[in-house]
Amino acid sequence: MPQATVRVVDVYPYRWREGALEFLVLRRAAGHAYAGTWRMVGGKIDAGETAWQAAIREMAEETSLAVHRFWAIPSVNAFYEWQRDVVALIPAFAAEASGAVVLDGEHDRAEWLPPEEAAERLAWPEQRRLLRLAAATVASGRIAPELFIALPKGTR
């Protein structure tokens, strides 16, 4: 019987620019899994780390952006990995951010795009769904207070 596993996190960075909402998408660099595909920020949860701590760390590593508001999207990315016979559950977060993107070696391009255009760039249906959910939540101005995560001091 398949087991559920939580090993990685997804983060959907966004900003307001001239009154318009934009989301950041990153293109995977050659030599990395899924090279050439567009994705959001994400990565593995290290031993001893919570999912939200991993998400903040991945934001710093992959973008160097300053995070101003950080919250848990009230849904998860879920899919079946037939190769390992596991159901992958991926906690999802949104981060309002600013500054210049500084890419690490995992990605070779970054673009800030309107929500629908950003969603269409993403390769996986669950990622598109979560970006749209984050966009609708931000645009509504009704992010539940319980979803906000206090940023540790010194967080970029």
N, C-alpha and C positions, 0 to 999 in steps of 0.2 A: 504494500500500500504506500502511495507517495506521502512524503513528509513535507510540512511547510518549513521554509527556511527564510531567515532575514540576514543578508550578508552585505547589502549595499544600500545607498541612499540616492535619491534624486533631489536636486535643488533647482528651482525655477527663478533665476534672477530677473528683476524687473526694475524699471525706472519710469518716471514721468519726464517727458521732454516736450517743452512748448505746449503743455496741456494734453499731450497724447501719451497713452500707455505703450511701453515697449518692453519686449522680453529679449533676453540674451540667448543666442544659440551659438554653439561651438562646433567646428568641423574637426573630426578626428584626423590626426596626422598619419601619414604613411608609416607602416611598421607597427601600428597599434591595432588592437581588435576593432573591427568595424571601421577601418580606415576609409575616409571620404564621406562618411555619414555625418549628418548634423544631429546634435544632441544638446541636452542641457548640462549643467554641472552635475557630477555624480562620482561616486567611488565607494570603495570598500569601507566597512566599519572595522576599525582596528580593535584588537583585544583590549578590554577594559574601557572602551569608549561607548557612549550612548549613541543612538542614531542621530540625535540633533547635534551632538558634539562633532560627529563625523561630517555632518552637512556643513557646519561652520568651517571646519578644517579644509574640506574640499573647496569651498568658496575661496578661501585664502590661497590655496595651492594652485587652483586652476585659473583664477581671474585676478587676484590681488585687489579686488574691489572693496571699498568700504561698505559695510552692511549697516543700515540704519534701523530697519524693522525686519524681524525674522519670525516666521510663524509656520506652524504645521498645517499643511493642506489637509482638510478633513476627509481624506481618502488615501488609498495606497495603490501603487502600481503592482498588479498581480498577474502572473502568467505561469504556465506550465512548462518546465524544462524537461522535455522527453528524454534527452540524453542522460540525465541524472535521476529521472523519475521523482522530481521534487516540484512543489508549488513555490515559486519565488514570490515573496512579499517584500515590496520596497517602500519604506516610508518616504513620503514626499513633503518637501518644504518649499516655501517661497521666501525670497529675500529682496527687500527693496534696497537697491545699491546705487553707489555713485563712484565716479572716478574713471580713470583710464584702465581698460582691460590690459593686463600683462599676462600673456599666455605662457603656460608651461609647455613641456615637450609633447604632451599628449594631444594637443590641438594645434592646428596651423592657421586657423581663421576664426574670427568672432564677429558677429553682427547683431546689432540691436534692431529688432523688427516689430511692427504692429502684431498684436496677439495672433490673429488668424494666419498671417504670413509665417510667423515663427512656428506655429503649430504644424503647418503644412510642410515645413522643412524637416520635422522630426520623423525618424524612420519607423517608430513603433506606435501602434494605435493607443496603447495605454498612456504613453508620454504625451501624445496629442490631446487626449482627454483631460489629463491632469493640467496641462498648460491652459487649456480652455477654462477649466474649473477655477484655476488661480486667477485668470484674467477676469472672469465674471465676478469673482469674489472681490477682487481689488476694485473693479469698476463700480460695484454696488456701494462701496464704502462701508460695507457691513461685515467686517472680519470679526468674528466672535472673540471677545477679550481672552477667553480661555485658550485660544490657539496661539497667542503670542508667547514667545520664548525670550526670557531676559538674556541679553547678550553678556557674556563674561567681560570683565574689564580688559581692555587691551585688544578687543576684537576689532579687526579691520573690516 
